[in-house]
């Protein structure tokens, strides 16, 4: 009897706890699931984003997307932003973490300075760097003119502005990667390094065989976060180049914004959004699975 009573009380307690999840489920359903499903529905229409009616056009928007050269331009840019930012943020973040994991002076101040840009709005950060790279009155060109050199239109050059955007995004969010790597480094037992030193292992061998394998969980987190963040890049592009010249520096996010609000082509914008979702899903899940396997191997 006592066992049955305890089991009944436990079931009642668990059922009451489930009700605590209801607000979260409702929030996710209302703000994520419903907009996602509705976006897919809109992608099969010619809705302009403002009228009360729209026409079902089947897969016409998807056919249009696959034959649109602008699609592949913005996909290429988006991949460059996502993969480029991920590589630079992880390399620099790990380098900062390795440095700050040592016993050096002003360690706390250095860590704060590196992390400080994270708390600034990406839109504001973009405008800060805009006044550095701007052709008219930009700090960079002021220095070049002072040195007797010709000014450069860095933000108007399609071969340069993409990498400037990658640089600004990396500069702003490298602090997050640094903190995650630093936490991972501080969780590694010093006994491993002491044993390696006794065996005569060099610093590089210690990093290769101890530090790097044990940092795989941190690498996994950083890779997935950075890939998703880089592929969704929007604010920095708007403030630095506005996606120009033409569509030269557009990401998929800014292209969708332009299609919806400037061109009043919401159906096509939704189609681009579906493509963006598929790309993010494939790359982020691939990175997650790959680096999870590396964690097991390590």
Order of alpha helices (4+ residues) and beta strands (2+ residues): alpha-alpha-alpha-alpha-alpha-alpha-alpha-alpha-alpha-alpha-alpha-alpha-alpha-alpha-alpha
